[in-house]
Amino acid sequence: ALEAQISTLVDERKKLEEDQFTSIVSMYQTMKPKDAAGIFNSLEMGVLLRVAKMMPPRKMAPILAAMDRAKAEELTVALAAQTSENPEQMGAADLSALPQIVGQ
């Protein structure tokens, strides 16, 4: 019984943390891309990667375009490295989930 209670509490804690992180992502989505990019440029890569993966590509693309070129490249490489499949074998849905770089 104690083990089940601990497991339930751990699950509740994970859900709470996930909800809090989702609200952080929502804040970045409502910001102007240039403002969000300024913050993204200084975020630690692990946090940035998690935020970028949770954002829809249409919201992430303008932010990525406004980011520092080196940081945007580092993020793109990190996102690509987390793809478990070979890019040539990825489907259209997988590719569309990646942030798109918008030309100027």
Order of alpha helices (4+ residues) and beta strands (2+ residues): alpha-alpha-alpha-alpha-alpha-alpha
